[in-house]
Amino acid sequence: MEENIKKGTTTLGLVCKDGVILAADRRATAGGMIVGKKTEKIQLINGDFAVTLAGTVSDAQLMVKLIKAELKLKEIRTGRKASVKEAANLLGGMLYENIRRMSMIPGIAHFLLGGTDTSGFYLYDLFPDGSVTLVDDFISSGSGSVFAYGVLESNYKKDMTTDEAIKLAIKAVNSALQRDTASGNGIDIVKINKDGIKKVFEQEINARIKE
């Protein structure tokens, strides 16, 4: 049961002129208790797509496994890779069904999906109710998002590069870590551009926090 109710987080996504940045903290909580300090809240779906996780851990983990399998099947059947929009709509349909399924535990999972395809790079907000929204600037989710938004609203620029966005993402998540008790224990960041997906090294993140 404890694994099912882990929650509390800060995740965010930024759209840049040369890619997309996803960031998240590492703490998982159950009520007032910290039950995980190394939770990986950014999951790679394949070489082109990645998602951030917020909400009920068991639901989020299951949705990630299902979308990985469905996208692989789709690629085999069609002979081509799915676009970011197709992946977002497929995951949105899964969330729609998940939250409306009768269960003793509410099925709540919120994803930010970043990806790249032949037409460019994109960021989608996938709300627990199954709604799919294309984001053209920035988005944050989780209990610490109110603090992250304060930083993003005042510092985000439409034409910023991924390197500039990484600095902003660190600043935004770190602000949540200072004020939100459900967020903490470090920051993970992933960069998505035309070359695919790359995780930002922890040493670089820590160095930029100290700047």
Helices and strands as residue ranges (DSSP letters): G 3-5, E 11-16, E 19-25, E 28-30, E 33-36, E 42-44, E 49-55, H 57-78, H 84-99, E 109-117, E 120-126, E 132-135, E 138-141, H 145-155, H 162-179, E 187-193, E 196-199, H 202-210
